[in-house]
Amino acid sequence: MYGIVTHIADYLFYNNIFKMKLILFISLKIILYAVNISAQQDSAVNYNNPGLNDLISSALNSNAKLEPIEYEKKILSANISSVNKQPSPMLQLMVDFLPVDFSSAGEYSVTYSQPLKLFGKLDEQERLARIRSGKPLIEKRELEIELIRAVKENYFMLSLNEKLYEFNNEFQKIVKSISRSIEIQYSAGKGNQYEILKSNNEFQKLLLEEIDLRNIRKIFINNLSTLSGIQLPDNFMTQNIDILLKINPPVLDSAVLIKDMVINNTEFQYLDQLNKENISEKNIARLERKPDLELMTGYKYMSDSKDNFLVFSVLVDLPFMPWNTKRIDAMLNEKLLMEKKISSEYKSLETNLGNELKNNIVKINSSLEKIDYIRSILIPQTEQAFKSSLISYETFSAGFTDLLDTYRELRENNQMLLKEEIEYLISVSELEKLTGKQILTIN
């Protein structure tokens, strides 16, 4: 784009010294602006400006949402040691046959009882607790994948904002210079008031766009600061986005990506977790058919006969009673139905996410196709239209506003290319979230 502005100067040199100075001024401003932007970027890098990978690493280590998950994991892990132990014993002191008038001492007894859960019931409860303790790991993985996607999306959008801001400032300088030249010509009786108004209106639109871009930039930086846990300065700049765009697009095989999705996607992992819990709960329900025991021993003193006795007893549950059998059957039936439901949800999820993945691949390929079209066809044609408008202006068959319109179209097409490139990168990050695997990475 800078070469085009320089080309303007070459055309105007032979016709009008004033216009030549104007275009040279515009060219110089643009070059100085580009140098200034480059210097700012280099300065930002030199002062430890974090890159995309730095922000992602920081987010995975220090995001505020990670701490509650760690506590939940510790709570569930601590629960394992509480479910694999036998129930607490009981010590009972009893005074019996004590007359109301206290005419005799009555009977005294001390008993110690211990309930026992047998047939592997405690082992199965421990197994269920261990399975449940794995859920926070899935939650953590889900959060990590979402953090990576969110950091990338905000980083890419900030990069787009920076480029659009550069274009805005560049075009402001050009429009402002054009407005001044038209005003000078108008004061000399050679200009057109309509062109002055149109040029000023164009400049006001650019100022409004600059306000919007400046405030949106703050939002992206705030989002990145919150996600990464790093307090980013207001002059934070992105790095190396162009490297991502220069990487040869990976071959997106839907069959391979679907396999990765089934293995790595946390929604499938949640269903696997739920299925394991259901199987363990079903085993616990089946073990309800096995009886529990309670052993009791004690000492008894009868004051009337002055005799001492030892007491031993064994208590056995009767799970085979009809009402208890129906309760257990209902529990087992519930778990069998849950197993079928999980299987159905798994198939439904595989279908829906598979379709979403394929649509995402289509979207990525479409973005690549549009990027290639804009680069190779649309922008070159717009450049030709601008050069034609420039020639028309030189022959006085077109005014400054026509030249301005063709230059604006060229600028808009360059913006379209930038937006499509960022849309491509965001679509890739969405695909990475679905598959749980990184596709494009930079340092």
C-alpha positions in Angstrom: 0.0 0.0 0.0 2.9 2.3 0.7 4.2 1.7 -2.9 0.9 2.8 -4.3 1.1 6.1 -2.4 4.7 6.6 -3.7 3.4 5.8 -7.2 1.0 8.8 -6.8 3.9 11.1 -6.4 5.5 9.8 -9.6 2.4 10.6 -11.6 1.9 14.0 -10.1 5.4 15.2 -10.3 5.2 16.3 -14.0 1.9 18.1 -13.6 1.7 20.0 -10.4 4.5 20.9 -8.0 2.0 21.6 -5.2 0.4 18.2 -5.6 3.8 16.5 -5.7 4.7 18.0 -2.4 1.4 16.9 -1.0 1.8 13.3 -2.0 5.4 13.3 -0.9 4.2 14.6 2.5 1.7 11.8 2.6 4.3 9.2 1.7 6.7 10.5 4.3 4.0 10.5 7.0 3.1 6.9 6.2 6.7 5.7 6.2 7.4 7.5 9.4 4.2 6.0 10.9 5.3 2.5 9.8 8.8 3.0 11.3 7.2 4.2 14.5 4.9 1.2 14.7 7.8 -1.2 14.0 9.9 0.5 16.7 7.1 0.2 19.2 6.7 -3.5 18.5 10.5 -4.0 18.8 10.5 -2.0 22.0 7.6 -4.1 23.4 9.5 -7.3 22.6 12.7 -6.1 24.2 10.8 -5.3 27.4 9.6 -8.8 27.9 6.3 -8.5 26.0 4.7 -11.9 26.6 3.8 -13.9 23.5 0.9 -16.1 22.8 2.5 -19.2 24.3 3.6 -17.2 27.4 0.0 -16.1 28.0 -1.3 -19.6 27.5 1.2 -21.1 29.9 0.4 -18.5 32.5 -3.3 -19.1 32.1 -2.9 -22.8 32.6 -0.9 -22.2 35.8 -2.5 -19.2 37.5 -6.1 -18.7 36.2 -8.4 -18.1 39.2 -10.8 -20.8 38.1 -8.2 -23.6 38.6 -8.0 -23.2 42.4 -11.6 -24.4 43.2 -11.1 -27.4 41.0 -7.9 -28.3 43.0 -9.9 -28.1 46.3 -12.6 -30.3 44.9 -10.1 -32.9 43.9 -8.6 -32.9 47.4 -12.1 -33.2 48.9 -13.0 -36.2 46.8 -9.6 -37.8 47.4 -10.1 -37.4 51.1 -13.5 -39.1 50.8 -11.8 -42.4 49.7 -10.4 -43.0 53.1 -13.8 -42.6 54.8 -15.8 -45.1 52.7 -13.4 -48.2 52.9 -13.7 -48.6 56.6 -16.0 -50.8 58.7 -18.8 -48.9 60.6 -18.0 -47.6 64.1 -18.5 -50.1 67.0 -20.9 -49.4 69.8 -20.5 -49.7 73.6 -23.7 -50.0 75.6 -24.2 -49.7 79.3 -27.6 -50.8 80.6 -29.4 -51.1 84.0 -32.4 -53.4 83.8 -35.1 -54.6 86.2 -34.6 -51.7 88.5 -37.7 -51.4 90.8 -39.4 -48.1 91.1 -39.0 -48.1 94.8 -35.4 -49.1 94.6 -35.9 -52.2 96.7 -33.3 -54.1 94.8 -30.2 -53.3 92.8 -31.6 -54.7 89.5 -29.4 -56.1 86.7 -26.4 -54.4 85.0 -24.8 -55.2 81.6 -22.1 -53.9 79.4 -22.0 -54.9 75.7 -19.7 -54.2 72.8 -21.0 -54.6 69.3 -19.3 -54.3 65.9 -21.3 -54.2 62.5 -19.5 -55.9 59.6 -19.9 -55.3 55.9 -18.8 -58.3 54.0 -18.6 -59.7 50.4 -16.5 -56.8 49.1 -19.0 -54.1 49.8 -16.3 -51.8 51.2 -14.0 -52.4 48.3 -16.7 -51.5 45.8 -17.5 -48.3 47.8 -13.8 -47.4 47.7 -13.8 -48.1 43.9 -16.7 -45.8 43.4 -15.0 -43.0 45.5 -11.9 -43.4 43.4 -13.9 -43.1 40.2 -15.6 -40.0 41.4 -12.3 -38.4 42.5 -11.3 -38.5 38.8 -14.0 -36.0 37.8 -12.1 -32.8 38.8 -9.3 -34.0 36.4 -11.8 -33.8 33.5 -13.1 -30.5 34.8 -9.5 -29.2 34.9 -8.9 -30.5 31.4 -12.1 -28.9 30.1 -11.1 -25.6 31.7 -7.6 -25.8 30.2 -9.0 -26.4 26.7 -11.4 -23.5 27.1 -8.6 -21.2 28.4 -6.4 -22.0 25.4 -9.2 -21.2 23.1 -10.2 -18.0 24.9 -6.6 -16.7 25.1 -6.1 -17.4 21.4 -9.3 -15.8 20.3 -8.6 -12.6 22.3 -5.0 -12.6 21.1 -6.0 -12.9 17.5 -8.7 -10.3 17.8 -6.3 -7.9 19.5 -3.9 -8.5 16.5 -6.7 -7.6 14.1 -7.5 -4.5 16.2 -3.8 -3.4 15.9 -3.8 -3.8 12.1 -7.1 -1.9 11.7 -5.8 0.8 14.0 -2.7 1.2 11.7 -4.9 1.4 8.7 -7.1 4.0 10.3 -4.2 6.2 11.3 -2.7 5.9 7.8 -5.9 6.8 6.1 -6.5 9.7 8.6 -3.2 11.3 7.5 -4.0 10.9 3.8 -7.5 12.3 4.1 -6.3 15.2 6.3 -3.7 16.1 3.8 -6.1 15.9 0.9 -8.6 18.1 2.8 -5.9 20.7 3.3 -4.9 20.7 -0.3 -8.6 21.0 -1.4 -9.1 23.9 1.0 -6.0 25.7 -0.3 -7.2 25.2 -3.9 -10.7 26.4 -2.9 -9.3 29.5 -1.4 -7.5 30.1 -4.7 -10.8 29.7 -6.6 -9.9 26.3 -8.1 -11.5 23.9 -5.6 -14.9 22.5 -5.0 -16.8 23.0 -1.7 -18.6 19.6 -2.1 -15.2 17.9 -2.1 -14.2 19.7 1.1 -17.4 18.6 2.8 -17.0 15.0 1.7 -13.4 14.8 2.7 -14.1 16.3 6.1 -17.0 13.9 6.6 -14.7 11.0 5.7 -12.2 12.3 8.3 -14.9 12.4 11.0 -15.9 8.8 10.3 -12.3 7.8 10.7 -12.1 9.6 14.1 -15.2 7.8 15.2 -13.7 4.4 14.1 -10.5 5.2 16.0 -12.5 5.8 19.2 -14.2 2.4 18.8 -11.0 0.6 18.0 -9.2 2.2 20.9 -11.8 1.1 23.4 -12.2 -2.4 21.9 -8.5 -2.8 22.3 -8.7 -2.2 26.0 -11.4 -4.9 26.3 -9.1 -7.5 24.6 -6.2 -6.5 26.8 -8.3 -6.8 29.9 -9.6 -10.2 28.8 -6.1 -11.4 28.3 -4.9 -10.1 31.7 -7.8 -11.9 33.4 -7.3 -15.1 31.5 -3.5 -15.3 32.0 -3.2 -13.7 35.4 -0.6 -11.3 34.0 -1.2 -7.5 34.3 -0.6 -6.4 30.7 0.2 -2.7 30.0 -2.0 -0.5 27.8 0.7 -0.6 25.1 0.8 -4.4 25.0 1.4 -5.6 21.4 0.9 -9.0 19.8 3.7 -11.0 18.1 4.3 -13.6 15.4 0.7 -13.8 14.1 2.1 -13.6 10.6 4.1 -16.7 11.2 0.9 -18.7 11.9 -0.5 -17.4 8.6 2.6 -18.5 6.7 2.4 -22.1 8.1 1.2 -24.5 5.4 -2.4 -25.4 6.4 -2.6 -28.9 7.9 -4.4 -31.6 6.1 -7.7 -31.9 7.9 -8.9 -35.5 7.7 -12.3 -35.7 9.3 -12.0 -39.4 10.1 -8.7 -38.9 12.0 -10.0 -35.8 13.8 -13.1 -37.6 14.9 -11.0 -40.3 16.5 -9.0 -37.6 18.3 -12.2 -36.0 19.3 -13.7 -39.2 20.8 -10.5 -39.7 22.8 -9.7 -36.1 23.9 -13.0 -34.2 24.0 -14.1 -33.7 27.6 -17.8 -34.3 26.8 -17.0 -37.9 25.9 -14.8 -38.2 29.0 -17.7 -37.0 31.2 -19.9 -39.7 29.7 -17.2 -42.3 30.3 -16.9 -41.0 33.9 -20.7 -41.3 34.3 -20.7 -44.8 32.9 -18.0 -46.0 35.3 -19.8 -44.5 38.2 -23.1 -46.2 37.1 -21.4 -49.6 36.8 -19.9 -49.3 40.3 -23.3 -48.2 41.7 -24.9 -51.1 40.0 -22.4 -53.5 41.6 -23.1 -51.9 45.0 -26.8 -52.5 44.5 -26.2 -56.1 43.6 -24.2 -56.6 46.8 -27.2 -55.4 48.8 -28.5 -58.9 48.3 -25.6 -60.2 50.6 -26.3 -60.0 54.3 -24.4 -57.9 56.8 -23.4 -59.1 60.2 -23.2 -57.6 63.6 -21.1 -59.3 66.4 -21.8 -58.5 70.0 -20.1 -59.5 73.3 -20.6 -58.3 76.8 -20.9 -58.8 80.6 -24.0 -59.1 82.7 -24.5 -59.0 86.5 -27.7 -60.1 88.2 -28.0 -58.6 91.7 -30.7 -61.0 93.0 -28.6 -64.1 92.4 -25.3 -62.4 92.8 -24.2 -64.1 89.5 -22.0 -62.9 86.6 -22.6 -63.8 83.0 -20.9 -63.4 79.6 -23.0 -62.5 76.6 -22.3 -63.4 72.9 -24.6 -62.8 70.0 -24.6 -62.7 66.2 -27.1 -60.5 64.2 -27.6 -61.3 60.5 -29.5 -59.0 58.0 -32.3 -60.6 56.0 -32.0 -59.0 52.6 -34.0 -61.8 51.0 -37.3 -60.5 52.4 -39.8 -59.6 49.7 -40.0 -55.9 50.3 -36.2 -55.6 50.4 -35.8 -57.7 47.2 -38.2 -55.3 45.4 -36.2 -52.3 46.6 -32.9 -53.8 45.3 -34.6 -54.8 42.0 -35.8 -51.3 41.5 -32.2 -49.9 42.1 -30.8 -52.4 39.6 -33.4 -51.5 37.0 -32.6 -47.8 37.5 -28.9 -48.5 36.9 -29.6 -50.6 33.8 -31.8 -47.8 32.3 -29.1 -45.3 33.1 -26.6 -47.5 31.3 -28.8 -47.5 28.2 -29.3 -43.7 28.5 -25.5 -43.1 28.6 -25.0 -45.3 25.6 -27.7 -43.3 23.7 -26.2 -40.0 24.8 -22.8 -41.2 23.6 -24.1 -42.0 20.1 -26.0 -38.7 20.0 -22.9 -36.7 21.1 -20.7 -38.5 18.5 -23.2 -37.6 15.8 -23.6 -34.0 16.8 -20.0 -33.2 17.5 -18.9 -35.1 14.4 -21.2 -32.9 12.4 -19.9 -29.8 14.1 -16.3 -30.9 13.4 -17.1 -31.4 9.7 -18.8 -28.0 9.5 -15.7 -26.5 11.1 -13.4 -28.1 8.6 -15.6 -26.7 5.8 -15.4 -23.3 7.4 -11.6 -23.4 7.6 -11.3 -24.5 4.0 -13.7 -21.8 3.0 -11.6 -19.2 4.8 -8.4 -20.5 3.1 -10.1 -20.3 -0.3 -11.4 -16.7 0.4 -8.0 -15.6 1.6 -6.3 -16.9 -1.5 -9.0 -15.2 -3.7 -8.6 -11.9 -1.9 -4.8 -12.0 -2.1 -4.5 -13.1 -5.7 -7.5 -11.6 -7.5 -9.5 -9.0 -5.5 -6.7 -6.8 -4.1 -4.8 -6.8 -7.4 -7.9 -5.7 -9.3 -8.6 -3.0 -6.7 -5.1 -1.8 -7.1 -5.6 -1.6 -10.9 -8.9 0.4 -10.3 -7.0 2.8 -8.0 -4.2 3.3 -10.6 -6.9 3.9 -13.3 -8.6 6.5 -11.0 -5.2 8.1 -10.5 -4.7 8.4 -14.2 -8.1 9.9 -14.6 -7.3 12.4 -11.9 -4.1 13.3 -13.7 -6.0 14.0 -16.9 -8.6 16.1 -14.9 -11.4 13.7 -15.8 -11.9 12.8 -12.2 -11.6 14.6 -8.9 -10.0 14.0 -5.6 -13.1 12.4 -4.2 -13.1 9.7 -6.9 -9.4 9.0 -6.1 -10.4 8.9 -2.5 -13.2 6.4 -3.1 -11.0 4.0 -5.0 -8.3 4.2 -2.3 -11.0 3.6 0.4 -12.1 0.5 -1.6 -8.5 -0.8 -1.7 -8.2 -0.2 2.1 -11.5 -2.0 2.8 -10.3 -5.0 0.7 -7.1 -5.1 2.7 -9.2 -5.0 5.9 -11.3 -7.8 4.5 -8.2 -9.9 4.0 -7.1 -9.3 7.6 -10.5 -10.2 9.0 -10.6 -13.4 7.0 -7.2 -14.4 8.2 -8.1 -13.9 11.8 -11.4 -15.7 11.2 -9.4 -18.6 9.9 -7.2 -18.7 13.0 -10.2 -18.5 15.3 -11.9 -21.4 13.4 -8.7 -23.5 13.8 -8.7 -22.8 17.6 -12.4 -23.9 17.7 -11.4 -27.1 15.9 -8.6 -27.6 18.5 -11.1 -27.3 21.3 -13.3 -30.0 19.7 -10.4 -32.4 19.1 -8.5 -31.5 22.3 -5.3 -31.3 20.2 -3.2 -28.3 19.1 -3.1 -27.8 15.3 -1.2 -24.5 14.9 1.4 -23.4 17.4 4.0 -20.6 17.5 6.6 -19.4 20.1 
